């Protein structure tokens, strides 16, 4: 049995989670290897005379307003003296593996979420290695000793708070959040500090009179549900400092997603809704083929300027039904597209996958009928092709 499966079956109520995030990783590697770049604004990504975006910016470059996913031409206008590098991703991967090897010395429960970022569940390591803070300090020391690079670490009882803590102490920082101080710490923060609330969604909260996390803590959940649907419960939980996601280090599939890039930017809502349903159909089929159900639905949008955002909603019950996945994804999309806006890419995914079968709904025969219908549809598509069977709403 893999360790992720164990973490689902047994999750201690008092966990110690670490979020380790390397500081300006790509550019820090370049500045380490090229001393003449130290102290200068450095951008890794497309050159400013080409169409492309910034992959990473040094802290010196960030002072000019440069950030990842920004078009390189815009970055050059903000800081013409910046040094633009194509980057060496093979080198970054090697450094990433050195860092992850260090993290695995402290616990087998390491969930790498990007090349320079990981969560650790060190709950079972405390008796042997010391407190969460002591473990975090030792991790920072070993990373710097082995790579010459710095990392910021957040220590908290769950993943959301651990990441928030590491973000609040960058660069080269360490911060602890506990169950005792989490509400007081969260209360004055702007609402945008909650993961998933971006520049488009934030004004919607402001219209409701919600400007700080404290405002959201006090706001009635019923009103939130009427406005945001299934996403409301997740946002409210984060405002209260709650997050029950387990750290998963299993090599099994952790998410299933499908996306498409348009030949020309698309802003027509009806067409975008149709694409979402088609993507959800494929996600549902792949979930059933893997024998898993998704607890979280994710929507991905990339605008014409290459800015990318993701929105997630956690369901009360895991599902592999494409109709349910599409309905949630459409809710998330409509919040972001209250006004038409050109979309370059759109994606739908399922996360927080559970392999255990769903209990049959004795009082909800429609759910059982949907399961039967989905299995028949999968068989028809397998025999005649995916395009031969479509939902009536797509026609």
C-alpha positions in Angstrom: 0.0 0.0 0.0 1.4 3.4 -0.9 1.8 6.1 1.8 -0.9 8.3 0.3 -3.5 5.6 0.8 -2.3 5.3 4.4 -2.8 9.0 4.9 -6.4 8.8 3.7 -7.3 5.9 6.0 -5.5 7.5 9.1 -5.2 11.2 9.5 -4.1 12.5 12.9 -6.2 15.3 14.2 -3.1 17.3 15.3 -0.9 17.3 12.2 2.3 19.2 11.6 2.6 20.2 7.9 5.6 22.0 6.3 5.5 23.9 3.0 8.9 24.3 1.5 9.3 26.8 -1.3 12.6 27.7 -2.9 13.2 31.4 -3.3 13.1 32.7 -6.9 14.4 29.3 -7.9 15.4 29.6 -11.5 16.9 33.0 -11.2 18.6 32.1 -7.9 20.3 29.1 -9.6 21.5 31.4 -12.4 22.8 34.0 -9.9 24.6 31.3 -7.9 26.3 30.0 -11.0 27.1 33.4 -12.5 28.3 35.8 -9.8 28.2 38.7 -12.2 24.4 38.5 -12.1 24.1 38.8 -8.3 22.2 41.9 -7.3 20.9 42.5 -10.8 17.4 42.1 -12.1 17.3 38.7 -13.9 14.4 37.3 -15.9 14.2 33.7 -17.1 11.9 33.2 -20.0 11.4 34.3 -23.6 13.6 37.1 -24.9 11.9 40.5 -25.0 11.9 40.6 -28.8 9.9 37.4 -29.0 6.3 36.4 -28.2 6.5 34.7 -24.9 6.3 35.1 -21.2 8.4 35.3 -18.0 9.0 32.0 -16.3 10.7 33.5 -13.3 12.0 36.8 -12.0 14.7 37.6 -9.4 13.7 39.6 -6.4 15.6 42.5 -7.9 13.4 42.3 -11.0 10.2 42.0 -9.0 10.8 45.4 -7.5 10.0 46.8 -11.0 6.7 44.9 -11.1 7.9 41.9 -13.1 6.3 38.6 -12.3 5.9 35.1 -13.8 3.4 34.7 -16.7 3.9 38.4 -17.7 4.7 38.9 -21.4 8.5 39.4 -21.8 7.9 42.5 -23.8 6.0 44.0 -20.9 8.8 43.0 -18.5 11.3 44.7 -20.8 9.3 48.0 -20.8 9.2 47.9 -17.0 12.9 47.2 -16.6 15.0 47.6 -19.8 18.2 46.9 -17.8 17.1 43.4 -16.8 19.1 40.5 -17.9 16.9 38.1 -19.9 18.0 34.4 -20.0 16.4 31.4 -21.8 17.1 29.3 -18.9 18.5 25.7 -18.4 15.6 23.5 -17.3 17.7 20.4 -17.2 19.9 22.1 -14.6 16.9 23.3 -12.7 15.5 19.7 -12.6 18.8 18.4 -11.2 18.8 21.0 -8.5 15.1 20.3 -7.7 15.9 16.6 -7.3 18.7 17.5 -4.8 16.2 19.5 -2.8 13.6 16.8 -2.9 16.1 14.2 -1.8 16.9 16.3 1.3 13.2 16.6 2.1 12.7 12.8 2.0 15.3 12.5 4.7 12.7 13.8 7.1 9.6 12.0 6.2 8.3 9.7 3.4 5.2 11.9 3.2 6.5 14.5 0.7 4.2 15.9 -1.9 6.0 17.7 -4.7 3.7 20.2 -6.3 6.2 21.9 -8.6 9.8 21.9 -9.5 10.6 24.1 -6.5 7.8 23.5 -4.0 6.7 20.7 -1.8 4.5 19.8 1.3 5.8 17.5 4.1 3.7 15.8 6.7 6.2 15.4 9.6 3.7 14.5 12.3 5.2 11.0 12.7 8.7 12.4 12.8 8.3 14.8 15.7 9.3 12.4 18.4 12.5 11.5 16.6 13.5 14.8 15.0 12.1 17.5 17.3 9.4 20.2 16.8 8.1 21.4 13.5 10.1 24.6 13.8 13.3 22.6 14.5 12.7 20.4 11.5 12.1 23.4 9.3 15.4 25.1 10.4 17.3 21.9 9.8 15.8 21.6 6.3 16.8 25.2 5.5 20.3 24.5 6.7 20.8 21.3 4.7 19.3 22.9 1.5 21.7 25.9 1.7 24.6 23.7 2.6 24.0 21.3 -0.4 22.9 23.8 -3.1 23.9 27.3 -2.0 20.2 28.3 -2.3 17.7 29.5 0.2 14.2 28.2 0.9 11.2 29.7 2.8 9.3 27.2 5.1 5.9 27.5 6.6 4.9 25.3 9.6 1.2 24.8 10.3 -1.5 22.2 11.1 -2.7 22.0 7.5 -1.6 22.6 3.9 -3.4 25.9 3.3 -1.9 27.5 6.4 1.6 26.1 5.8 1.7 27.6 2.3 0.3 30.9 3.6 3.1 30.9 6.2 5.9 30.4 3.8 4.5 33.1 1.5 4.4 35.6 4.3 8.1 35.2 5.2 9.8 35.2 1.8 12.6 35.2 1.0 14.7 32.9 3.3 12.0 32.9 6.0 10.4 30.6 8.5 7.0 31.1 10.0 4.7 29.1 12.2 0.9 29.1 12.4 -0.9 27.2 15.1 -4.5 26.3 15.8 -4.4 28.8 18.6 -3.3 31.8 16.6 -4.7 31.0 13.1 -7.9 33.0 13.4 -6.2 36.1 14.7 -3.5 35.9 12.1 -6.0 35.4 9.2 -8.5 38.0 10.4 -6.8 41.2 9.1 -5.5 39.7 5.8 -7.1 40.9 2.6 -9.5 38.5 1.0 -7.2 37.9 -1.9 -4.8 36.0 0.4 -7.1 33.0 0.2 -6.0 30.6 -2.5 -8.5 30.7 -5.4 -9.6 34.3 -4.9 -7.9 36.3 -7.7 -8.2 39.8 -9.2 -11.5 38.9 -11.1 -13.2 37.2 -8.1 -12.0 39.7 -5.4 -14.4 42.5 -6.5 -17.3 40.1 -6.2 -16.5 39.6 -2.5 -16.0 43.4 -2.1 -19.5 43.9 -3.5 -20.8 41.7 -0.7 -18.9 43.8 1.9 -16.2 41.2 2.3 -12.8 42.9 2.2 -10.8 40.9 4.8 -10.6 37.3 5.8 -12.2 38.4 9.1 -15.2 39.7 7.1 -15.5 36.3 5.5 -15.2 34.5 8.8 -18.4 36.3 10.0 -20.3 36.2 6.7 -23.3 33.8 6.5 -22.6 30.6 4.6 -26.1 30.5 3.1 -25.5 33.8 1.4 -22.1 32.6 0.1 -23.7 29.5 -1.3 -26.3 31.5 -3.1 -23.6 33.5 -4.7 -20.8 31.0 -5.4 -22.5 27.6 -5.2 -20.4 24.6 -4.1 -17.2 26.7 -4.0 -18.6 28.7 -1.0 -18.0 25.9 1.6 -14.3 25.6 0.6 -13.7 29.3 0.7 -15.4 29.6 4.1 -13.3 26.7 5.5 -10.1 28.4 4.3 -11.2 31.6 6.1 -11.5 29.6 9.3 -8.1 28.1 8.8 -9.4 24.7 7.9 -8.1 22.3 5.3 -8.4 18.5 5.6 -6.4 17.6 2.5 -3.8 14.9 3.2 -0.2 15.2 2.0 0.1 12.6 -0.8 3.4 11.1 -1.8 1.9 8.1 -3.7 3.1 7.5 -7.3 -0.5 6.8 -8.4 -2.3 9.3 -10.5 -3.3 12.3 -8.4 -5.3 14.3 -10.9 -7.0 13.8 -14.2 -7.5 16.8 -16.5 -8.2 17.8 -20.0 -7.7 21.1 -21.7 -7.8 22.8 -25.1 -6.1 25.8 -26.6 -8.1 27.8 -29.1 -6.7 28.8 -32.5 -8.2 32.2 -31.9 -9.1 33.7 -28.6 -12.7 32.8 -27.6 -15.1 35.1 -25.8 -18.5 33.7 -26.7 -19.9 32.3 -23.5 -22.2 29.7 -25.2 -19.2 28.2 -27.1 -17.0 28.2 -23.9 -19.8 26.3 -22.0 -20.0 23.7 -24.8 -16.2 23.2 -24.6 -16.4 22.8 -20.8 -19.0 20.1 -21.2 -16.9 18.3 -23.7 -13.8 18.5 -21.5 -15.8 17.3 -18.5 -17.0 14.3 -20.6 -13.5 13.2 -21.2 -12.4 13.7 -17.6 -15.4 11.6 -16.4 -14.5 8.8 -18.8 -10.9 8.8 -17.7 -11.8 8.8 -14.1 -14.0 5.7 -14.6 -11.3 4.1 -16.6 -8.8 4.6 -13.7 -11.4 3.4 -11.2 -11.3 6.6 -9.2 -13.6 9.5 -8.2 -12.7 13.1 -7.8 -13.4 15.1 -4.7 -12.3 18.4 -6.2 -13.2 19.9 -9.6 -10.7 22.3 -11.1 -11.3 24.9 -13.9 -8.3 26.4 -15.7 -8.5 29.6 -17.8 -5.7 31.4 -19.7 -6.4 34.8 -21.0 -5.2 36.4 -24.2 -2.3 38.0 -22.3 -1.1 34.5 -21.2 -2.2 35.1 -17.6 -3.4 31.8 -16.2 -5.8 31.2 -13.3 -7.2 28.1 -11.7 -10.4 27.8 -9.6 -11.3 24.7 -7.5 -14.4 23.5 -5.7 -14.4 20.6 -3.3 -17.6 18.4 -3.5 -19.4 16.9 -0.5 -18.9 13.5 -2.2 -16.4 12.3 -4.7 -17.7 11.8 -8.2 -16.9 10.3 -11.6 -20.0 11.7 -13.3 -19.2 14.1 -16.1 -22.5 15.9 -15.7 -21.7 16.8 -12.1 -18.1 17.8 -13.0 -19.4 20.0 -15.9 -22.0 21.7 -13.6 -19.4 22.6 -11.0 -16.8 23.7 -13.7 -19.5 25.9 -15.3 -20.3 27.5 -12.0 -16.7 28.4 -11.5 -16.4 29.7 -15.1 -19.5 31.9 -14.8 -18.1 33.6 -11.7 -15.0 34.6 -13.7 -16.8 35.5 -17.0 -19.5 37.8 -15.8 -18.4 40.0 -18.6 -17.1 38.6 -21.9 -13.3 38.3 -22.0 -11.0 36.6 -24.6 -10.0 33.1 -23.5 -6.9 31.5 -25.0 -7.0 28.1 -23.1 -9.6 26.4 -21.0 -9.2 23.2 -19.0 -11.3 21.0 -16.6 -9.8 18.5 -14.1 -10.6 16.3 -11.2 -8.3 16.2 -8.1 -8.2 14.7 -4.6 -8.9 11.3 -6.2 -10.3 8.4 -4.2 -10.1 4.8 -5.3 -12.8 3.5 -2.9 -16.1 2.9 -4.6 -19.0 5.2 -3.8 -21.7 3.7 -1.5 -24.9 3.0 -3.4 -27.6 5.6 -2.8 -30.5 3.6 -1.5 -32.8 6.7 -1.5 -31.4 8.3 -4.6 -32.1 6.0 -7.5 -31.2 8.7 -10.0 -27.5 8.5 -8.9 -27.5 4.8 -9.5 -29.1 5.2 -12.9 -26.4 7.8 -13.8 -23.7 5.2 -12.9 -25.4 2.6 -15.1 -25.8 5.1 -18.0 -22.2 6.2 -17.8 -21.0 2.6 -18.0 -23.1 1.9 -21.0 -21.9 5.2 -22.6 -18.3 4.2 -22.0 -18.8 0.8 -23.7 -20.4 2.5 -26.7 -17.6 5.0 -27.1 -15.0 2.3 -26.7 -16.5 0.3 -29.5 -17.5 3.1 -31.9 -15.4 6.1 -30.9 -15.7 9.0 -28.5 -17.4 11.3 -31.1 -20.2 8.8 -31.8 -22.1 9.5 -28.6 -22.8 12.9 -27.2 -25.0 14.6 -24.7 -28.1 16.3 -26.0 -27.0 19.6 -24.5 -24.0 19.6 -26.8 -26.0 19.4 -30.0 
